[in-house]
């Protein structure tokens, strides 16, 4: 393992979506966490994003990248921010921290 070729990684992403209509309506924002074949979805609580990032760090996940998009579709305006994480393979996958909000 000295040369790093034996290291395996798990990957996940944490997604934050917002959507508003130009007339003032608001759609519920969603936080999604993907762990390989596992997917968890929760309605958004303002604390969820920070708590999820903190929990991922405590569970050994390292943020490696992020993306942000903004879109206008007719009367709807929205955006998505995604944080991408990795950690060494083999750690136990927890029911996500989102379930504890």
N, C-alpha and C positions, 0 to 999 in steps of 0.2 A: 504494500500500500504506500510505500515511500514515494512513488512517482505519481500517485493520485488516480491511477487507472482503475483501481478496484472500488472507488467511491461511487455509490449510487445515490440519486437525489429523488425526493418527492417534491411535487410542486402544487401550489394552490393559488387562488386569486380571491381578492376581496373586492366586491363591486358595489358602488354607490350610485344609484340612479335618481334623478329628479325630473319632474315633468310638470309644467304649468301651462295653462292656456292664457292667451293674451288678454282674455276677459277677466282674469283673476282666479280661475279655478286651479286647483292643485291636485295632482295625483300622488298617491302614497309612494314615498321613496322606498326602495327595496335594497337590502344588503344580501348579497349572495356569497357563500364561501364554497369553493370547490376543492376537494381533496382527491385528486385522481378520479376514481369512479364514484366518490361520495359528493352529494350536493345538498346544501342546506339553504333555505330561504326564510327570511323573517321580514315582517313589516318594520319600517325604520323608526327607531327611537333615536333622538338626537345624541344620546350617549353611546349608541351601539357601535358606531364607527370607531371611536377612540378605544372603547373597551375591547373590540375585536382585534384591533392592531396590537394593543397591549397583551392580550391573551396569546396571540400568535407568537409574539416575541418570547413570552414565558414558556411556550411549548416548543421552543427551539427553531422557529421559523425566522428566516432572514429575508428582509425585503430586498429584491434585486432589480425591480423596475416598476414604472408606473406609466399609465396613459390617461389622458383626459380628452373627451370629445364634447362638442357642443353642437346642437342641431336645432333647426327651425323647420317644422313641417306643417304648413298651413297656419292654423291658429295655435299650434302647440310648440312650446319652446322647452328644451330639455338638455340635460347633460349627463355624462357618465364618467366616473373616475374609477379606474381599476388599479389596484396594487397587486403586484406579483411577488410571491414568496417561494423560497426553497428551504429544505432542510435535508440532512442525511436520512436516507431511507431506513426503515425499520422501527421508527418510533410509533407508538400507539396513536391511532386516530381517535380523538375525543369527539363526543357529541359537541357541536360547536358552542362557544361561549355565548352565542346569540340566544340560546335557549334559556339562559339565566337572567335575562334582562327583565 
